[in-house]
Amino acid sequence: MTCFPRIVLKALFLVVLALAPLPVFALAAAASNDDDYAGVTIDKLLVVPEGGQFEAGRQMSIRVNITSSSQQQGPIFYIVQVQDPDGYTDYLKWEQVAFTGQRTFEFSWTPQKEGRYIIQAFVWDSLSSPKPLSQASAGFLDIAGTTSVAHCVGAAVCFSGTVTKITDGDTIRVNNIAIRLALVNTPERGQPGYKEATDFTRALCPVGSTALVDEDDEQQAGSYDRMVAKVFCGDKVLNAELLNAKHAVILTTFCDKSEFASEPWARQYGCR
């Protein structure tokens, strides 16, 4: 039997991981079958484009935030992988780092072709004997070949992700991040129109679809642990469509506190 040094085995594993046309979801399944996690959570997986547009040849910033509810400390090994539209690994980043309960990582990647990419992050205790410390986190990213119809403005957070929950008409989750729609207000549970507004949002931005989130530059502090933003679903602005369908009203008290107050849909329905 031939024996290889551990460092050689690590290098061989990473070369195979980087070059093999292995679907990202296969890695996710391998990292998610163990129910005995260590309380580590990947609570944010964001992709922020240079200039606010998701198009081929434009640099993207990938941001990953890892936290622990069990005071997990010591070294962890994280991997971020991007699968291109043809099913091949387009980008792979791995690193063993010290961990004291919360870490944020950021790195750059530039897609070279249009189409749907899959971005995934997961955390292991080590590379030599990998054991998952968290559920894998994954999302879709649609890259345009030319300038995107939907794009962000301003300097705050901008990211594309997967709709994971519809809370009500004006609150959704994208990549499991709570998003409160800027400037608009829909009926609360128990009020007339609640179901209609919630169903409208669910139909326009169904769970599993891709949404583009443009955080409000003037409200970066958020609202009750929710990011305040304008949301694109396809080529539609959810905030505006709710107003057009009469499922929402403008929150005029925020017109002087929102980046989006001067947009046509906001001015049409009450911002001056």
C-alpha positions, 0 to 999 in steps of 0.5 A: 500500500502506498502512503502519501504525506497528509499535505500531499493528500490535501493538495490532491483533494483541492486540485480535484475539487477545483478541476472536476465538473462536480455540481455544487449541490453534490458538495452541499449534500455531502456537507449537509447529511450530518445532523450533528452540527456545532451551532455554526451558521452561515447567516449571510452570503451576498454578491455585490457587483461593481457598479450595481450591475450583474453582467459578464466581465464585471467584478463581483464581491462575494461576502460571507458572514459566519456566526456561532450560537454555541461559542464555537472557538478554534480553527475552522475551514471554510470553502466558497465555490462558484459553479458556472452555467455549464456545471464547472467550477468557475471559482474556488476559495478555501482557507483555515482561519481562527474562529471566536464566534463571528467572522466575515470574509470578502473576496473578488470574482469576475464571471466571464459568461452570461447565464445562471451561476450557483454560489455555495459556502460551507464550513468544516472543522478541518480538511484532513478529516472533514466534518461539517460544522454548519448547513451549507448555504447556496444561492443562484446568480443570473449574469447578463451578457449586456447591461442588466435591465434591473440594476442598483443605484447608490453605494449601499449593499446590492446583491442578487439571491434566491427568495427563501420566504414571503413573510407578508406583502412588504417583507420577504427573505432573500438568501434568508436575509429579511428585507423590508420594502422601502417606502411602501406599506401593506396591510398587517395580518388580520387587516383587510387586504392582508391576504391579497397583498401577501398573495400578490408578492408571492406571485410576483416573487415566488419562493425559489426565484431570483431577486435583486436587492438594492439597499436604501442608502438613507436607511442602512440602519435597517428596521427591526433587524430587516434590511430596507430596500428596493427589490427587483423580481425579474424586470419588475420593482416589487415596491412599485408593483404593489402600489400600482395594484393598490395593495400598498400605500406610500409611507410619506413620513419616510419620503425625506429619509429614503434614497428612492423618494425621487423615483417615479413610482414614489412620486406618483403615489405620495412623495414630493 
